[in-house]
Amino acid sequence: MRPLKLINDFIVFIFIFSMFNDNFMVDVFGPNILKNIMVIFIITNMKGIIEGFAKSLTGITRTFLIVFTLLTASMLIVELRDLRTDLEPNMYLIIAIFVIFYYFAFYKEIEKVLYFVWFSVMSSIVICYFNKSISPWTFRTTGGTGDPNEFAAQVASFIFLSVYLYTRNRNIPFLLSSLVFGAYGLLKAGSKSAVLTLIVLMLYIGLVRYRENLKALLSIKSMLAAIVIVIAFIKFDVMDIKLVKDFMGRTHSSATAEMRYKSWQAGWEMIKHNFWFGVGMGAFAEHNPKYLRKGYLDESARAAHNIYVKLFAESGALTFTAFLLFLFILLKTHYFQIIHSDYFWLQASTLAYLVMGFTLGIFYDKYFWLSLAIYTNVVNTFREPEMQRVLA
């Protein structure tokens, strides 16, 4: 039995690794590798998936079932209405969301999964070191995934995940190396939205978790430490380090913010014209040119750059409302218990994706749903007797 368990753990690990390093896996093993890995995962873990689905009739996963049902229904309605030809990739995404959520929301060894995620993102940061810039005019580099902004979102989530794992292993070198690698990954990705996300979450953490320690932050010792840090920055001229200078000046001459704004405007027009069922799953970029302002044909403005705009425009009002309801219930349930426990850092790890979602269209990405499933797993543990908690 032990060898079979090790084999299955390896399959689970490879499945998770492929979520965060999809571009790397395709480059090394070919275009069909991701689907093959998912098929193997489903076949070897069918029992766990079915058991997870059976538990969806109770608890918070009932709300997810509503989201999933409406998402699937809106996809099929648009497919039948427009006779689109891309049903196969959409079905692949639907199945992936279903499998990931129901399997990992009830996985009994979730801490093992967290280390799999940690290793996968750390590997992506190492891959980033060896990758070339995404184009000749910018220093930006991605890791094992194709887009530097998605890579930055993964790294931002990784930082809070690392803090949670530190609360379990109490290994200071582990925490310090995670933070150093995480900072390096964010600088190489050059995503200012990821840095803003970290600032927002740090403010949230300070207000929610460490509000009572505010006086300590303003103590004489803290002030002295801040002065030492400032002197060190001046002494070693940190701002003159090329990577930092490139990062700070990246958007100086670019129009990325304008592109996103134009795309959101087009998305809003798309929503008004396709309010109930949307334009079809994955069809945002295809329909976007019809709604973009005349004369603005930049290809990068065709992507949604926002999971909320993307979902509303592609799947309609009912699915969008159900998803917001799911997030509300998920984050509200046992909220005060969680923020006063170590699991708070897993909440922050999930919030990193949800906040980055305002500038990224990652709704259908597998790692996004893995993060939601992990946090659902956390919430589910508070519904069980103390002796049965799987994360403690």
N, C-alpha and C positions, 0 to 999 in steps of 0.2 A: 504493500500500500504506500509506503514511504516514497519509492521511486516515482510512482504515478503522481503523488502530490507534488514532488519536485518538478516533474514535467509540466504539470498544469500551472504551477507558479511561474515557470519560464514562459509559458504561452501567455499568461496574463501580463507578465512584464513586457514581452515583445509587443503585445497589443497596445499597452500604454506608451511604450517607447515610440511606436509608430505614430501616435497621436501628436507628439511634440516634435518629431523629426521626420515628418511625412516627405518633405522635399528631399532630404538626405536619403531616405529609404528608397524612393523612386529612382534617384540618380544612381544608386549603387545596385539595386536589384530589379529595376524595370518597372513599367507603369502598372502592372497588375498586382504588385506585391501587397498593397494596402487592402485590397478586396480579399486576397487570399488569406491574409492574416486574420481579417475579421471573420471569414467563413470558418477557419480553424478554431477561432475563439468561440464562436457560437456553437459549433458541433461539440466541443469538449466541455462546454459550460452550460449546455441547454437546461440541465436540471436547476442550476442556480437562477437562471433567467426566468424559468417558469415559476419557481418558488417566489421570486421577487414580484412577479406580476400577480400572483395569487394574493400577496399581501397588499396590493394596491387598492383592494376593496375597503381597506381601513386606513386610518391615519392620513398624513399629509399627501401621500402619493395619489389619493383620489383626485386631488386638484390637478396633478400632473396628467392623470389619465384623461381629464377633460381637455387639457391643452393639446395632448397628443391626438385625441380623437378629432378635435376641431382642425388641427393642423393638417391631418391626413385628409379629412373631408374637403377642406378648402382646396387642397392640392388636386384631388380627384375631380372636383367640380370644374375647376379652371381647365384641367387637362381635357375633360369631356367637352367642355364648351368651346375651347379653341383648337382642339385636336392637335395639341402640341406633340412633338416627337421626343422630348427629353424625359419621358416618364422613368426610364431605368435609373439615371443618376439620382433623381428625386426619391425613388423607392429605396435606393441604397442609403441615402441620408436619413430617411424616416426610420428604416430598420436599425441604423447605427444609433440614433437617439434612443429608441426603444430599448435596445439591448444594453447600452451603457448605463442608462438611468436605472432600470430595474435590477440589473446585476449588482452594481456598486452601491446602490442605496441601501442594500441589505447585506452587503459582504461582511462576513464575520471577522476578518482579519484586516480591517481597513488601515491600520497603521503600517502594515506591510505594503499596501497600495501607495501610501503616502511616501514611503521611501523609494518605491518604483518611480513615482512622479518626480521626486527630488533628483534621483539619478538621471532621469530622462532630460530634465531641463539643464542640469549641470553638464551633461554631455552636449546639449545644444549650444551652451556657452563656449565649451571647448571647440566645437565645430566652427563657431563664429570666429574664433581666433585664426583659423586656417582659411576661412572664406575670403574671397575678394569683395571689394565694394560692389554694391548693386548696380552702379553705373559710373561712368568716368567722371561725372561732375560732382559727385558727393562721396564723402568718406563712409557713409552708412553701410553697415554690414548686418546680415541676418545670421541666424544659427541654423538648426536643422530644419526649420520651416521656411517657406518661401518669402514671406513678407516681414520686413524689419519691425513694423508696428505690432504685428501679432507676436513676434519674438519678444518684443518689449513687454507686452501684456503678460506673457508667460513668465518672464523674469520678475515682473512686479509681484505677481501672485506667488512665485517661488520664494521671494524674500520673506513673506509672512508665513508661508508653509515651513520654512527653515526655522523660524522663531518657535513655531509650535513644536517641531521635532526636538528642538533644543530643550523645551520644557519637559520632554520625556527622557532624553538621553543625558542632559546636563553636561554636554561635551563642548567646552568653550572653543577649542580649535575648529570643531564642526561648524559652530555658529559664525565664527569670524571668517572662515574660508567661504562660507555660503554668502555672507554679506559682501565680501570683497569681490567674489566672482559675479554676484548679482549686480553690483555697481559697475563693474567692467562691462557686463552684457548690456546694461541700460545705456552706457556711454557709446558703445559701438553701434547700438541700434539707432541712436540719435533721435529717440522719440520724446519730444517735449510733453506730449499728452500723457505719457507714462510717468514722467516726473511730476506733472500736475496731479495725476492720480495718487501718487505716493504722498504728496503734500496734503491733499484732501483727506486721505485715509489717516495720516499722522495726526491731523487736527481732530478727526473723528475719534481716534484712539485716545488722544489726550483728554478730550472732553468727556468721553464715556468711561474710560478705564482708569485714567490717572488724574482726574479732576481734583481729587483730594490732595494730590502731590504737587499742585501748582506752586505752592509756597516754596517747596523744596527746589523746584526748577529755578526760582528766583533768588535762591540763597547766595551768600557770598562765595561759597565754594564753586557753585555753578557759574557765577559771573567770572571768577578767576579762570576756570577751565575754558570758558568761551574766549577770554582774552588770549590765553595761550594758543588756542586754535587759530585765532585771527592772526597772531604774530607768526605762527608756523606757515600759514598761507602766504603771508607777505615775504617771509624769509626765504621760502623755497619757491616762491613765485608760481604757485599751483596753477593760476589762470594762464600761465604761459605754456603749460603742457599742451602739446598739439591736440591730443584727443579731447581735452576739455575745451580748448579754443574752438575746435571744429564743431563740437556739440552746441556751444553757446551761440555760435554764429550760423547754425545750419539753416534756419528759416529766415535769415536776414533778407535774402533776395528771392525766396521761393514764394509760391502762392498757395501753399497747401491748405491754409485756413479758408481762403476764398473758394478753393475747389470743393471743400466739404460743405461750405455754406450753400453754394450753387446746387450741389447734389441734394442737400436737404430740402431746398426750395422745390426742386423737381420732384422729390419724393412726396412732398405735401400735395402737389398738384396731382400726382399719381394716385394718392389716397383719396382725394376728393372725387376722382372719376371712377374709382374701383373700390368703393368704400367697404362693402360687405365681404367680398371674397378675394379681393386683391387681384394682382396681375398674374399670379402664378409663382410657385416656389422656384427660386433661383432666377427669376425673370426681370429683376430690377434693372440690371445693366442693359438688357435688351430694350426695355421700354423707356429708359431714361432720356434718350435723345429727343423723343417726342415732347418732353416736358422741360428740357433745358432751355434757357433763354437763347434766342437767336444769336449766332456769332460766338457762342461758348461751346466749343466742340472738343475740349480737352478730354482725352480718353480717361484720365484719372478721375474726372468728375462723374463718371458713369457709375462707379461703385457707390453703395449706400453710405458707407463710412459711419454706420450707426445701426446697432442691432434692433433698436426700437422702431426706427423709421423703416428699416428693411422688413421686419416682421409685419408691421401694419400694412405697408404697401404691397407686399407679396401675398399675404394670407388673410387680410381683411380685419375688420373691427372685432368680430367675435373671438378670433384666435388671439389677437393682441390683448384684448381685455382679460381673457382667461390667463394669459401668460403673466400679466401684471398682478392678477389675483394670486396666482401661484407664488410669485416672488414675495408678495406681501405676507401671505400665510407662512411661507417658509422662513422668512426673516423675523416675523413676529412671534412665532411659536417658541416658547421657552427662552425668549430673548434675554431676560434679566438673569436667568440661570447661566446662560452661555457666556454673556459678557463678563461674568465674574468667575469664569473657569478658564482653564488653558485653551479650551476649544474656541475661545474668542479669536485666537490667531488664525484658525481655519475659517472663521467667518470673514475676517479681513482678507484672507487669501481669495475667497469667493467674491467678495465685494470689489476686489481689484479688477476682475473681469467685467463685472456689472458696470463699474464706473468707466472703464476703458471702452465699454460698449457704446458710449456716447460718441466715440470717434472711430469705432471699428465695427464692421459688419460680420461678427464672428458667431452669429446665432446658430448656424448649422455645423460649426466645427466641433469635433468629437471631444477635444480637451475642455471646451466650455461646458458641455453637458456632464463630463466627468467631474468637474469642480462642483456643479450643482448637485450631482448624485452624492459626492462625498459629504457635502454639508447636510444634505437630507439624511444621510447616515448618522451624522452627529445629532440632528434633531430627533431622529428615531430612538437613539439611545436613552434620551430623557423620558421616553414614554415607557421604558422597560423598568422592572425592578432593579435596584442598585446592584445586586449580585449578578445581573445578566448583562450589564453594559459591556459592549465589545470594544470600546475605545479606552476605557479606564485602565 
